[in-house]
Amino acid sequence: MNKTNEIVAFPALIEPLDPTSRVVITDTMHTQKNQAGLIADKGGHFVFGVK
C-alpha cells in the first residue's frame, strides 16, 4: 500500500488544472510557499486559511 498525504499529492492535483484568473482556496495544511508558487506560476490566485 502506497501511503501519501495531501501535501505530497497537491502538485499532482494542481498540475492538470488551468487556474489562470481563478482563485484557488485551500485549508490551513496547504499554506506553504511551494504550493502558492504552483498556483501563482500558472497565473492563478490563492486564498489559504491560517490558524
C-alpha positions in Angstrom: 0.0 0.0 0.0 1.4 3.4 -1.0 0.6 5.9 1.7 0.9 9.6 1.0 -0.6 12.8 2.4 -2.3 15.8 1.0 0.8 17.9 0.9 2.6 15.5 -1.3 -0.5 14.9 -3.5 -1.2 18.6 -4.1 1.2 19.2 -7.1 -0.3 16.3 -9.0 -3.8 17.7 -8.4 -3.0 21.2 -9.5 -0.8 20.3 -12.5 -3.6 19.4 -14.9 -5.8 22.4 -14.0 -5.7 25.8 -15.5 -6.0 28.3 -12.6 -5.5 31.3 -14.8 -7.5 34.2 -13.4 -9.2 31.9 -10.9 -8.9 31.8 -7.1 -7.9 28.5 -5.5 -9.0 28.2 -1.9 -7.4 25.7 0.4 -7.3 24.8 4.1 -4.5 25.5 6.5 -2.5 22.5 5.6 -1.6 24.0 2.2 -0.3 27.3 3.5 3.1 26.7 2.0 5.3 28.7 -0.3 5.8 25.9 -2.8 2.1 25.3 -3.1 1.4 29.0 -3.5 4.1 29.1 -6.2 2.4 26.2 -8.1 -0.8 28.3 -8.4 0.8 31.7 -9.0 3.2 30.4 -11.6 0.2 29.2 -13.6 -1.5 32.6 -13.4 -3.9 31.8 -10.6 -4.6 33.4 -7.2 -4.9 31.7 -3.9 -6.5 32.1 -0.5 -5.1 30.0 2.3 -6.7 29.6 5.7 -4.3 30.3 8.6 -4.7 29.2 12.2 
